[in-house]
Amino acid sequence: GSSDFVGCPLFECRNIFLDSDTCCSNFGTIQQFSQLMIRALAEFPAEKSFSIVQFASDASIVSRPQLANDALSTVSNLSYTGGVTNHGAAIDACRQSLSSSDPGRKKFMMLITDGDPTAPENDPEGVAIQAATQAKEDGMFIIPVFISPSYTYDPFMTALSSDGKVFDVTSFDGLLSIQESLVNQVSCS
């Protein structure tokens, strides 16, 4: 069961409407989805590397650009942290990590989130949009993936996106249904 999920503290869940088992299960689903995307993108016949950033109240670069097998291992060793949602810090950390890679390569940032930003306290959306604008100016292509049971057009999520597209699913389990569309988005951009 989800209560046995390694690295997932049962006492920490950022959303008071979800119990810790649900949070751990959702985190596990994001890990599996991330690994699936790395495997799928690794099949393209081009030189590539993957950087991993984990975020909640703050963001941390878990790994600088690395090969697919190393990235898969990195993702499997992540632990659920709990906390609020800080898109600005996540985008900034991704931008820092990707800036260290080969300047001749295309750089894609996939932002997987289940909520609008709540941190920093003063203007979380403005901070996130400013971070996204800077990343785009640095030549990075941002693809938001929004998990929400009641998603409708969201000008904020659209503003984060490099091409105005937001990939949305109604549940964590729905992530698998958009894998092919996301791979196509990266390969055609």
Disulfide bonds with the S-S distance in Angstrom:
Cys8-Cys24 2.02
Cys13-Cys23 1.82
